Amino acid sequence: EMPPIVENYNRPSPFIAAGGYVEKGAMAQLKAQGFNTVVSLLNEEEGVAEEEAEAHAAGLNFYALGVSTAAPTWDQVEAFSKIASSPASYPILLHCASSNRAGAMWALYRFNMGVPAEIAIEEGRAAGLKTSREGAVRELMGL
């Protein structure tokens, strides 16, 4: 169970969690809860550099995949796929500011893994995808 340090926290798979804003000072707590890797979709102006420093100080692997468009690019999805395919990364927290970009990433990742588009969209919604980004995700999926 996640204490209130990650907004909109959910677990789309056994080894990958998704969420929104991570409280400042929470990286050590994430490590204590067993997380090994944080994948942040935040941009520079959202404080990703500070988050990275805190994650490394806590002993976490950290990947910054700043998503500044309505949906992640295929290059960003591919980068996340490489991280997510490595058991050495588990468990992983994928997050952004609200969980919307995380949900978009999850939907595209699952679609890229061969999950049918409509099912991947539903999984993305469960992981935080909102209507404000769903259109861009559907467009990338060719829908």
Order of alpha helices (4+ residues) and beta strands (2+ residues): beta-beta-alpha-beta-alpha-beta-alpha-beta-alpha-alpha-alpha
